[in-house]
Each structure stands twice: as structure tokens, then as C-alpha cells.
Amino acid sequence: MDPKKRRALQRLTVELSSDMNPDDMRVALFAKQMLTSDEVEQLSMPGMTRRDKNMFILLKIPSKGVRAFDFFVDCLQETAKENPRHDELVEQLLTKLRELQSDD
């Protein structure tokens, strides 16, 4: 993953970990082959809180290749109908990325 995209995710970790719907994102990310079946199974374990699940996802995404950030944003957009806060998270991520890119 591009270092600036990684930093954008890191800088919005608090918002993403509290506002993202991990169950919908798990399904969307698995459909895009961004999570393995083992990772999906781990996310389904009893006792994991919403924040735990979101942090698991946020820690996995940067290691999923150069297009991982874009797929992650796509998944947020695809799940926004059921989770309106996802649209706001997309806007925050893209704004943060633009800020980081303009710092050069």
C-alpha cells in the first residue's frame, strides 16, 4: 500500500474503529478478496467487540497490496446505504489523503 494511503488510514483510526460497521465490511471485503476465509472466521469469533473487529480489519488492510486502500474505500461506499456514516468516512479518508499528497 502506498505510504500516504497507509497514513490516511492511520490518522483516521479512531473514527474508523468506532463508526465503521465491521459485519458489513467483512462481507464486502471478503467479496473483493481482501480478507481470507480464515480472517472472516476470526472476525466471527464470539467475544469480539465492534471496535476489536474494526481494528482487526484496519490492521489487515495495509498488507493486502497496492490496491487495498481503493478496495477498502469501495467497500465503504458499497455499504453506505445501510450505514450512512460510511459516506462520511469515505469523505474524511479522501480529504486526509489529498492533504497528505499536497504536503509534498
Backbone as XML, in Angstrom:
<?xml version="1.0"?>
<chain id="A" units="angstrom">
  <residue number="1" name="MET">
    <atom name="N" x="0.841" y="-1.173" z="0.000"/>
    <atom name="CA" x="0.000" y="0.000" z="0.000"/>
    <atom name="C" x="0.889" y="1.240" z="0.000"/>
  </residue>
  <residue number="2" name="ASP">
    <atom name="N" x="0.461" y="2.221" z="-0.732"/>
    <atom name="CA" x="1.156" y="3.497" z="-0.785"/>
    <atom name="C" x="1.281" y="4.079" z="0.629"/>
  </residue>
  <residue number="3" name="PRO">
    <atom name="N" x="2.451" y="4.583" z="0.998"/>
    <atom name="CA" x="2.645" y="5.102" z="2.351"/>
    <atom name="C" x="1.664" y="6.216" z="2.739"/>
  </residue>
  <residue number="4" name="LYS">
    <atom name="N" x="1.285" y="7.049" z="1.806"/>
    <atom name="CA" x="0.336" y="8.131" z="2.126"/>
    <atom name="C" x="-1.058" y="7.581" z="2.386"/>
  </residue>
  <residue number="5" name="LYS">
    <atom name="N" x="-1.432" y="6.567" z="1.660"/>
    <atom name="CA" x="-2.734" y="5.931" z="1.897"/>
    <atom name="C" x="-2.725" y="5.232" z="3.251"/>
  </residue>
  <residue number="6" name="ARG">
    <atom name="N" x="-1.609" y="4.606" z="3.572"/>
    <atom name="CA" x="-1.461" y="3.963" z="4.873"/>
    <atom name="C" x="-1.585" y="5.005" z="5.989"/>
  </residue>
  <residue number="7" name="ARG">
    <atom name="N" x="-0.936" y="6.154" z="5.803"/>
    <atom name="CA" x="-1.007" y="7.221" z="6.806"/>
    <atom name="C" x="-2.414" y="7.776" z="6.944"/>
  </residue>
  <residue number="8" name="ALA">
    <atom name="N" x="-3.139" y="7.896" z="5.835"/>
    <atom name="CA" x="-4.527" y="8.379" z="5.901"/>
    <atom name="C" x="-5.366" y="7.436" z="6.763"/>
  </residue>
  <residue number="9" name="LEU">
    <atom name="N" x="-5.189" y="6.131" z="6.561"/>
    <atom name="CA" x="-5.899" y="5.149" z="7.389"/>
    <atom name="C" x="-5.499" y="5.288" z="8.858"/>
  </residue>
  <residue number="10" name="GLN">
    <atom name="N" x="-4.210" y="5.431" z="9.098"/>
    <atom name="CA" x="-3.720" y="5.541" z="10.475"/>
    <atom name="C" x="-4.270" y="6.783" z="11.165"/>
  </residue>
  <residue number="11" name="ARG">
    <atom name="N" x="-4.316" y="7.878" z="10.448"/>
    <atom name="CA" x="-4.774" y="9.131" z="11.056"/>
    <atom name="C" x="-6.270" y="9.130" z="11.353"/>
  </residue>
  <residue number="12" name="LEU">
    <atom name="N" x="-7.013" y="8.247" z="10.701"/>
    <atom name="CA" x="-8.457" y="8.165" z="10.940"/>
    <atom name="C" x="-8.847" y="6.884" z="11.673"/>
  </residue>
  <residue number="13" name="THR">
    <atom name="N" x="-7.884" y="6.265" z="12.324"/>
    <atom name="CA" x="-8.149" y="5.008" z="13.030"/>
    <atom name="C" x="-9.249" y="5.152" z="14.075"/>
  </residue>
  <residue number="14" name="VAL">
    <atom name="N" x="-9.249" y="6.226" z="14.827"/>
    <atom name="CA" x="-10.258" y="6.410" z="15.875"/>
    <atom name="C" x="-11.661" y="6.442" z="15.263"/>
  </residue>
  <residue number="15" name="GLU">
    <atom name="N" x="-11.834" y="7.245" z="14.221"/>
    <atom name="CA" x="-13.140" y="7.367" z="13.571"/>
    <atom name="C" x="-13.569" y="6.050" z="12.927"/>
  </residue>
  <residue number="16" name="LEU">
    <atom name="N" x="-12.642" y="5.426" z="12.201"/>
    <atom name="CA" x="-12.960" y="4.175" z="11.523"/>
    <atom name="C" x="-13.268" y="3.058" z="12.514"/>
  </residue>
  <residue number="17" name="SER">
    <atom name="N" x="-12.506" y="2.981" z="13.573"/>
    <atom name="CA" x="-12.709" y="1.884" z="14.523"/>
    <atom name="C" x="-14.007" y="2.030" z="15.315"/>
  </residue>
  <residue number="18" name="SER">
    <atom name="N" x="-14.497" y="3.251" z="15.436"/>
    <atom name="CA" x="-15.743" y="3.422" z="16.198"/>
    <atom name="C" x="-16.981" y="3.499" z="15.308"/>
  </residue>
  <residue number="19" name="ASP">
    <atom name="N" x="-16.836" y="3.974" z="14.060"/>
    <atom name="CA" x="-18.022" y="4.254" z="13.237"/>
    <atom name="C" x="-18.272" y="3.271" z="12.100"/>
  </residue>
  <residue number="20" name="MET">
    <atom name="N" x="-17.317" y="2.456" z="11.783"/>
    <atom name="CA" x="-17.478" y="1.511" z="10.684"/>
    <atom name="C" x="-18.319" y="0.316" z="11.148"/>
  </residue>
  <residue number="21" name="ASN">
    <atom name="N" x="-19.125" y="-0.227" z="10.257"/>
    <atom name="CA" x="-19.882" y="-1.441" z="10.581"/>
    <atom name="C" x="-19.035" y="-2.642" z="10.158"/>
  </residue>
  <residue number="22" name="PRO">
    <atom name="N" x="-18.429" y="-3.333" z="11.111"/>
    <atom name="CA" x="-17.482" y="-4.395" z="10.757"/>
    <atom name="C" x="-18.134" y="-5.601" z="10.085"/>
  </residue>
  <residue number="23" name="ASP">
    <atom name="N" x="-19.389" y="-5.880" z="10.408"/>
    <atom name="CA" x="-20.037" y="-7.050" z="9.810"/>
    <atom name="C" x="-20.303" y="-6.835" z="8.325"/>
  </residue>
  <residue number="24" name="ASP">
    <atom name="N" x="-20.781" y="-5.644" z="7.968"/>
    <atom name="CA" x="-20.992" y="-5.347" z="6.548"/>
    <atom name="C" x="-19.667" y="-5.233" z="5.799"/>
  </residue>
  <residue number="25" name="MET">
    <atom name="N" x="-18.677" y="-4.642" z="6.452"/>
    <atom name="CA" x="-17.368" y="-4.511" z="5.810"/>
    <atom name="C" x="-16.707" y="-5.871" z="5.627"/>
  </residue>
  <residue number="26" name="ARG">
    <atom name="N" x="-16.888" y="-6.764" z="6.578"/>
    <atom name="CA" x="-16.325" y="-8.118" z="6.475"/>
    <atom name="C" x="-16.836" y="-8.797" z="5.208"/>
  </residue>
  <residue number="27" name="VAL">
    <atom name="N" x="-18.132" y="-8.714" z="4.985"/>
    <atom name="CA" x="-18.743" y="-9.344" z="3.805"/>
    <atom name="C" x="-18.228" y="-8.686" z="2.525"/>
  </residue>
  <residue number="28" name="ALA">
    <atom name="N" x="-18.215" y="-7.359" z="2.508"/>
    <atom name="CA" x="-17.779" y="-6.634" z="1.304"/>
    <atom name="C" x="-16.308" y="-6.883" z="0.998"/>
  </residue>
  <residue number="29" name="LEU">
    <atom name="N" x="-15.476" y="-6.868" z="2.027"/>
    <atom name="CA" x="-14.043" y="-7.096" z="1.819"/>
    <atom name="C" x="-13.760" y="-8.533" z="1.395"/>
  </residue>
  <residue number="30" name="PHE">
    <atom name="N" x="-14.495" y="-9.479" z="1.922"/>
    <atom name="CA" x="-14.326" y="-10.875" z="1.509"/>
    <atom name="C" x="-14.722" y="-11.036" z="0.041"/>
  </residue>
  <residue number="31" name="ALA">
    <atom name="N" x="-15.793" y="-10.365" z="-0.363"/>
    <atom name="CA" x="-16.238" y="-10.445" z="-1.754"/>
    <atom name="C" x="-15.181" y="-9.905" z="-2.712"/>
  </residue>
  <residue number="32" name="LYS">
    <atom name="N" x="-14.395" y="-8.944" z="-2.270"/>
    <atom name="CA" x="-13.324" y="-8.368" z="-3.101"/>
    <atom name="C" x="-11.983" y="-9.074" z="-2.865"/>
  </residue>
  <residue number="33" name="GLN">
    <atom name="N" x="-12.022" y="-10.184" z="-2.150"/>
    <atom name="CA" x="-10.843" y="-10.985" z="-1.839"/>
    <atom name="C" x="-9.782" y="-10.198" z="-1.066"/>
  </residue>
  <residue number="34" name="MET">
    <atom name="N" x="-10.266" y="-9.279" z="-0.237"/>
    <atom name="CA" x="-9.369" y="-8.503" z="0.619"/>
    <atom name="C" x="-9.229" y="-9.151" z="1.994"/>
  </residue>
  <residue number="35" name="LEU">
    <atom name="N" x="-10.102" y="-10.091" z="2.301"/>
    <atom name="CA" x="-9.989" y="-10.890" z="3.511"/>
    <atom name="C" x="-10.076" y="-12.357" z="3.126"/>
  </residue>
  <residue number="36" name="THR">
    <atom name="N" x="-9.299" y="-13.181" z="3.783"/>
    <atom name="CA" x="-9.347" y="-14.618" z="3.542"/>
    <atom name="C" x="-10.488" y="-15.234" z="4.351"/>
  </residue>
  <residue number="37" name="SER">
    <atom name="N" x="-10.813" y="-16.465" z="4.057"/>
    <atom name="CA" x="-11.852" y="-17.141" z="4.832"/>
    <atom name="C" x="-11.420" y="-17.306" z="6.288"/>
  </residue>
  <residue number="38" name="ASP">
    <atom name="N" x="-10.130" y="-17.514" z="6.529"/>
    <atom name="CA" x="-9.628" y="-17.603" z="7.910"/>
    <atom name="C" x="-9.820" y="-16.280" z="8.646"/>
  </residue>
  <residue number="39" name="GLU">
    <atom name="N" x="-9.556" y="-15.174" z="7.964"/>
    <atom name="CA" x="-9.731" y="-13.859" z="8.587"/>
    <atom name="C" x="-11.204" y="-13.571" z="8.863"/>
  </residue>
  <residue number="40" name="VAL">
    <atom name="N" x="-12.069" y="-13.976" z="7.938"/>
    <atom name="CA" x="-13.512" y="-13.810" z="8.146"/>
    <atom name="C" x="-13.948" y="-14.625" z="9.359"/>
  </residue>
  <residue number="41" name="GLU">
    <atom name="N" x="-13.410" y="-15.823" z="9.473"/>
    <atom name="CA" x="-13.728" y="-16.680" z="10.618"/>
    <atom name="C" x="-13.267" y="-16.033" z="11.926"/>
  </residue>
  <residue number="42" name="GLN">
    <atom name="N" x="-12.071" y="-15.460" z="11.912"/>
    <atom name="CA" x="-11.573" y="-14.774" z="13.113"/>
    <atom name="C" x="-12.492" y="-13.624" z="13.506"/>
  </residue>
  <residue number="43" name="LEU">
    <atom name="N" x="-12.998" y="-12.900" z="12.518"/>
    <atom name="CA" x="-13.900" y="-11.775" z="12.786"/>
    <atom name="C" x="-15.257" y="-12.237" z="13.316"/>
  </residue>
  <residue number="44" name="SER">
    <atom name="N" x="-15.572" y="-13.489" z="13.139"/>
    <atom name="CA" x="-16.854" y="-14.035" z="13.588"/>
    <atom name="C" x="-16.764" y="-14.667" z="14.972"/>
  </residue>
  <residue number="45" name="MET">
    <atom name="N" x="-15.591" y="-14.631" z="15.576"/>
    <atom name="CA" x="-15.409" y="-15.268" z="16.877"/>
    <atom name="C" x="-16.228" y="-14.550" z="17.947"/>
  </residue>
  <residue number="46" name="PRO">
    <atom name="N" x="-16.831" y="-15.317" z="18.838"/>
    <atom name="CA" x="-17.585" y="-14.699" z="19.923"/>
    <atom name="C" x="-16.670" y="-13.884" z="20.837"/>
  </residue>
  <residue number="47" name="GLY">
    <atom name="N" x="-17.223" y="-12.849" z="21.387"/>
    <atom name="CA" x="-16.476" y="-12.034" z="22.334"/>
    <atom name="C" x="-15.762" y="-10.845" z="21.726"/>
  </residue>
  <residue number="48" name="MET">
    <atom name="N" x="-15.680" y="-10.799" z="20.395"/>
    <atom name="CA" x="-15.039" y="-9.641" z="19.760"/>
    <atom name="C" x="-16.017" y="-8.476" z="19.745"/>
  </residue>
  <residue number="49" name="THR">
    <atom name="N" x="-15.560" y="-7.339" z="20.223"/>
    <atom name="CA" x="-16.397" y="-6.144" z="20.185"/>
    <atom name="C" x="-16.361" y="-5.529" z="18.796"/>
  </residue>
  <residue number="50" name="ARG">
    <atom name="N" x="-17.235" y="-4.599" z="18.564"/>
    <atom name="CA" x="-17.254" y="-3.864" z="17.294"/>
    <atom name="C" x="-15.882" y="-3.226" z="17.035"/>
  </residue>
  <residue number="51" name="ARG">
    <atom name="N" x="-15.333" y="-2.600" z="18.072"/>
    <atom name="CA" x="-14.030" y="-1.950" z="17.930"/>
    <atom name="C" x="-12.935" y="-2.982" z="17.645"/>
  </residue>
  <residue number="52" name="ASP">
    <atom name="N" x="-12.974" y="-4.123" z="18.326"/>
    <atom name="CA" x="-11.998" y="-5.195" z="18.077"/>
    <atom name="C" x="-12.034" y="-5.620" z="16.609"/>
  </residue>
  <residue number="53" name="LYS">
    <atom name="N" x="-13.238" y="-5.824" z="16.096"/>
    <atom name="CA" x="-13.395" y="-6.245" z="14.702"/>
    <atom name="C" x="-12.863" y="-5.180" z="13.752"/>
  </residue>
  <residue number="54" name="ASN">
    <atom name="N" x="-13.206" y="-3.934" z="14.026"/>
    <atom name="CA" x="-12.742" y="-2.852" z="13.163"/>
    <atom name="C" x="-11.222" y="-2.711" z="13.203"/>
  </residue>
  <residue number="55" name="MET">
    <atom name="N" x="-10.636" y="-2.841" z="14.382"/>
    <atom name="CA" x="-9.184" y="-2.753" z="14.483"/>
    <atom name="C" x="-8.520" y="-3.924" z="13.744"/>
  </residue>
  <residue number="56" name="PHE">
    <atom name="N" x="-9.104" y="-5.092" z="13.804"/>
    <atom name="CA" x="-8.592" y="-6.251" z="13.070"/>
    <atom name="C" x="-8.566" y="-5.931" z="11.572"/>
  </residue>
  <residue number="57" name="ILE">
    <atom name="N" x="-9.680" y="-5.399" z="11.071"/>
    <atom name="CA" x="-9.768" y="-5.039" z="9.652"/>
    <atom name="C" x="-8.726" y="-3.976" z="9.312"/>
  </residue>
  <residue number="58" name="LEU">
    <atom name="N" x="-8.644" y="-2.934" z="10.128"/>
    <atom name="CA" x="-7.721" y="-1.832" z="9.855"/>
    <atom name="C" x="-6.262" y="-2.266" z="9.905"/>
  </residue>
  <residue number="59" name="LEU">
    <atom name="N" x="-5.948" y="-3.266" z="10.688"/>
    <atom name="CA" x="-4.580" y="-3.780" z="10.730"/>
    <atom name="C" x="-4.263" y="-4.686" z="9.542"/>
  </residue>
  <residue number="60" name="LYS">
    <atom name="N" x="-5.275" y="-5.347" z="9.005"/>
    <atom name="CA" x="-5.072" y="-6.262" z="7.878"/>
    <atom name="C" x="-4.966" y="-5.537" z="6.538"/>
  </residue>
  <residue number="61" name="ILE">
    <atom name="N" x="-5.783" y="-4.510" z="6.344"/>
    <atom name="CA" x="-5.898" y="-3.854" z="5.035"/>
    <atom name="C" x="-4.554" y="-3.382" z="4.464"/>
  </residue>
  <residue number="62" name="PRO">
    <atom name="N" x="-3.697" y="-2.711" z="5.238"/>
    <atom name="CA" x="-2.441" y="-2.222" z="4.639"/>
    <atom name="C" x="-1.550" y="-3.310" z="4.047"/>
  </residue>
  <residue number="63" name="SER">
    <atom name="N" x="-1.713" y="-4.541" z="4.476"/>
    <atom name="CA" x="-0.856" y="-5.623" z="3.965"/>
    <atom name="C" x="-1.467" y="-6.343" z="2.763"/>
  </residue>
  <residue number="64" name="LYS">
    <atom name="N" x="-2.558" y="-5.818" z="2.244"/>
    <atom name="CA" x="-3.293" y="-6.517" z="1.188"/>
    <atom name="C" x="-2.972" y="-6.043" z="-0.225"/>
  </residue>
  <residue number="65" name="GLY">
    <atom name="N" x="-1.895" y="-5.312" z="-0.403"/>
    <atom name="CA" x="-1.469" y="-4.949" z="-1.746"/>
    <atom name="C" x="-1.684" y="-3.483" z="-2.090"/>
  </residue>
  <residue number="66" name="VAL">
    <atom name="N" x="-1.240" y="-3.147" z="-3.293"/>
    <atom name="CA" x="-1.243" y="-1.745" z="-3.713"/>
    <atom name="C" x="-2.653" y="-1.171" z="-3.891"/>
  </residue>
  <residue number="67" name="ARG">
    <atom name="N" x="-3.618" y="-1.998" z="-4.211"/>
    <atom name="CA" x="-4.990" y="-1.517" z="-4.435"/>
    <atom name="C" x="-5.868" y="-1.625" z="-3.189"/>
  </residue>
  <residue number="68" name="ALA">
    <atom name="N" x="-5.293" y="-2.039" z="-2.068"/>
    <atom name="CA" x="-6.075" y="-2.295" z="-0.863"/>
    <atom name="C" x="-6.842" y="-1.064" z="-0.385"/>
  </residue>
  <residue number="69" name="PHE">
    <atom name="N" x="-6.219" y="0.097" z="-0.400"/>
    <atom name="CA" x="-6.890" y="1.318" z="0.045"/>
    <atom name="C" x="-8.112" y="1.583" z="-0.829"/>
  </residue>
  <residue number="70" name="ASP">
    <atom name="N" x="-7.930" y="1.472" z="-2.143"/>
    <atom name="CA" x="-9.032" y="1.730" z="-3.077"/>
    <atom name="C" x="-10.177" y="0.739" z="-2.874"/>
  </residue>
  <residue number="71" name="PHE">
    <atom name="N" x="-9.840" y="-0.529" z="-2.690"/>
    <atom name="CA" x="-10.877" y="-1.530" z="-2.430"/>
    <atom name="C" x="-11.582" y="-1.258" z="-1.102"/>
  </residue>
  <residue number="72" name="PHE">
    <atom name="N" x="-10.831" y="-0.827" z="-0.113"/>
    <atom name="CA" x="-11.402" y="-0.502" z="1.193"/>
    <atom name="C" x="-12.412" y="0.644" z="1.052"/>
  </residue>
  <residue number="73" name="VAL">
    <atom name="N" x="-12.024" y="1.687" z="0.339"/>
    <atom name="CA" x="-12.919" y="2.822" z="0.103"/>
    <atom name="C" x="-14.149" y="2.362" z="-0.683"/>
  </residue>
  <residue number="74" name="ASP">
    <atom name="N" x="-13.945" y="1.520" z="-1.692"/>
    <atom name="CA" x="-15.081" y="0.975" z="-2.455"/>
    <atom name="C" x="-16.061" y="0.246" z="-1.540"/>
  </residue>
  <residue number="75" name="CYS">
    <atom name="N" x="-15.532" y="-0.537" z="-0.632"/>
    <atom name="CA" x="-16.389" y="-1.296" z="0.297"/>
    <atom name="C" x="-17.164" y="-0.363" z="1.224"/>
  </residue>
  <residue number="76" name="LEU">
    <atom name="N" x="-16.517" y="0.695" z="1.682"/>
    <atom name="CA" x="-17.235" y="1.679" z="2.497"/>
    <atom name="C" x="-18.383" y="2.290" z="1.704"/>
  </residue>
  <residue number="77" name="GLN">
    <atom name="N" x="-18.118" y="2.626" z="0.454"/>
    <atom name="CA" x="-19.158" y="3.226" z="-0.398"/>
    <atom name="C" x="-20.290" y="2.235" z="-0.668"/>
  </residue>
  <residue number="78" name="GLU">
    <atom name="N" x="-19.934" y="0.991" z="-0.927"/>
    <atom name="CA" x="-20.943" y="-0.028" z="-1.223"/>
    <atom name="C" x="-21.850" y="-0.314" z="-0.035"/>
  </residue>
  <residue number="79" name="THR">
    <atom name="N" x="-21.337" y="-0.134" z="1.163"/>
    <atom name="CA" x="-22.119" y="-0.430" z="2.370"/>
    <atom name="C" x="-22.760" y="0.819" z="2.973"/>
  </residue>
  <residue number="80" name="ALA">
    <atom name="N" x="-22.627" y="1.940" z="2.301"/>
    <atom name="CA" x="-23.127" y="3.215" z="2.848"/>
    <atom name="C" x="-24.651" y="3.290" z="2.892"/>
  </residue>
  <residue number="81" name="LYS">
    <atom name="N" x="-25.328" y="2.562" z="2.033"/>
    <atom name="CA" x="-26.792" y="2.609" z="2.060"/>
    <atom name="C" x="-27.313" y="2.130" z="3.415"/>
  </residue>
  <residue number="82" name="GLU">
    <atom name="N" x="-26.729" y="1.058" z="3.916"/>
    <atom name="CA" x="-27.134" y="0.515" z="5.214"/>
    <atom name="C" x="-26.440" y="1.239" z="6.369"/>
  </residue>
  <residue number="83" name="ASN">
    <atom name="N" x="-25.337" y="1.898" z="6.062"/>
    <atom name="CA" x="-24.509" y="2.555" z="7.082"/>
    <atom name="C" x="-24.154" y="3.961" z="6.606"/>
  </residue>
  <residue number="84" name="PRO">
    <atom name="N" x="-25.046" y="4.930" z="6.777"/>
    <atom name="CA" x="-24.806" y="6.278" z="6.241"/>
    <atom name="C" x="-23.495" y="6.912" z="6.709"/>
  </residue>
  <residue number="85" name="ARG">
    <atom name="N" x="-23.012" y="6.528" z="7.865"/>
    <atom name="CA" x="-21.745" y="7.086" z="8.370"/>
    <atom name="C" x="-20.569" y="6.698" z="7.465"/>
  </residue>
  <residue number="86" name="HIS">
    <atom name="N" x="-20.706" y="5.625" z="6.715"/>
    <atom name="CA" x="-19.630" y="5.196" z="5.816"/>
    <atom name="C" x="-19.333" y="6.251" z="4.758"/>
  </residue>
  <residue number="87" name="ASP">
    <atom name="N" x="-20.371" y="6.952" z="4.265"/>
    <atom name="CA" x="-20.126" y="8.032" z="3.295"/>
    <atom name="C" x="-19.237" y="9.119" z="3.893"/>
  </residue>
  <residue number="88" name="GLU">
    <atom name="N" x="-19.498" y="9.458" z="5.145"/>
    <atom name="CA" x="-18.685" y="10.467" z="5.829"/>
    <atom name="C" x="-17.254" y="9.976" z="6.011"/>
  </residue>
  <residue number="89" name="LEU">
    <atom name="N" x="-17.098" y="8.700" z="6.321"/>
    <atom name="CA" x="-15.754" y="8.138" z="6.485"/>
    <atom name="C" x="-14.977" y="8.171" z="5.173"/>
  </residue>
  <residue number="90" name="VAL">
    <atom name="N" x="-15.669" y="7.892" z="4.073"/>
    <atom name="CA" x="-15.018" y="7.967" z="2.753"/>
    <atom name="C" x="-14.528" y="9.383" z="2.506"/>
  </residue>
  <residue number="91" name="GLU">
    <atom name="N" x="-15.382" y="10.352" z="2.755"/>
    <atom name="CA" x="-15.006" y="11.750" z="2.536"/>
    <atom name="C" x="-13.821" y="12.145" z="3.413"/>
  </residue>
  <residue number="92" name="GLN">
    <atom name="N" x="-13.832" y="11.718" z="4.657"/>
    <atom name="CA" x="-12.718" y="12.022" z="5.559"/>
    <atom name="C" x="-11.421" y="11.381" z="5.082"/>
  </residue>
  <residue number="93" name="LEU">
    <atom name="N" x="-11.503" y="10.122" z="4.639"/>
    <atom name="CA" x="-10.304" y="9.437" z="4.139"/>
    <atom name="C" x="-9.731" y="10.131" z="2.907"/>
  </residue>
  <residue number="94" name="LEU">
    <atom name="N" x="-10.602" y="10.462" z="1.968"/>
    <atom name="CA" x="-10.133" y="11.088" z="0.730"/>
    <atom name="C" x="-9.598" y="12.491" z="0.988"/>
  </residue>
  <residue number="95" name="THR">
    <atom name="N" x="-10.214" y="13.208" z="1.901"/>
    <atom name="CA" x="-9.716" y="14.533" z="2.271"/>
    <atom name="C" x="-8.352" y="14.422" z="2.923"/>
  </residue>
  <residue number="96" name="LYS">
    <atom name="N" x="-8.208" y="13.492" z="3.839"/>
    <atom name="CA" x="-6.924" y="13.288" z="4.514"/>
    <atom name="C" x="-5.852" y="12.884" z="3.500"/>
  </residue>
  <residue number="97" name="LEU">
    <atom name="N" x="-6.195" y="12.025" z="2.554"/>
    <atom name="CA" x="-5.233" y="11.616" z="1.530"/>
    <atom name="C" x="-4.809" y="12.813" z="0.672"/>
  </residue>
  <residue number="98" name="ARG">
    <atom name="N" x="-5.757" y="13.661" z="0.276"/>
    <atom name="CA" x="-5.419" y="14.854" z="-0.503"/>
    <atom name="C" x="-4.479" y="15.775" z="0.288"/>
  </residue>
  <residue number="99" name="GLU">
    <atom name="N" x="-4.751" y="15.920" z="1.582"/>
    <atom name="CA" x="-3.885" y="16.748" z="2.427"/>
    <atom name="C" x="-2.464" y="16.177" z="2.455"/>
  </residue>
  <residue number="100" name="LEU">
    <atom name="N" x="-2.350" y="14.888" z="2.620"/>
    <atom name="CA" x="-1.041" y="14.241" z="2.680"/>
    <atom name="C" x="-0.308" y="14.361" z="1.351"/>
  </residue>
  <residue number="101" name="GLN">
    <atom name="N" x="-1.035" y="14.259" z="0.249"/>
    <atom name="CA" x="-0.413" y="14.350" z="-1.063"/>
    <atom name="C" x="0.033" y="15.787" z="-1.375"/>
  </residue>
  <residue number="102" name="SER">
    <atom name="N" x="-0.701" y="16.763" z="-0.848"/>
    <atom name="CA" x="-0.339" y="18.152" z="-1.112"/>
    <atom name="C" x="0.818" y="18.626" z="-0.228"/>
  </residue>
  <residue number="103" name="ASP">
    <atom name="N" x="1.154" y="17.849" z="0.783"/>
    <atom name="CA" x="2.280" y="18.203" z="1.667"/>
    <atom name="C" x="3.638" y="18.026" z="0.992"/>
  </residue>
  <residue number="104" name="ASP">
    <atom name="N" x="3.642" y="17.398" z="-0.145"/>
    <atom name="CA" x="4.932" y="17.154" z="-0.850"/>
    <atom name="C" x="5.522" y="18.414" z="-1.411"/>
  </residue>
</chain>
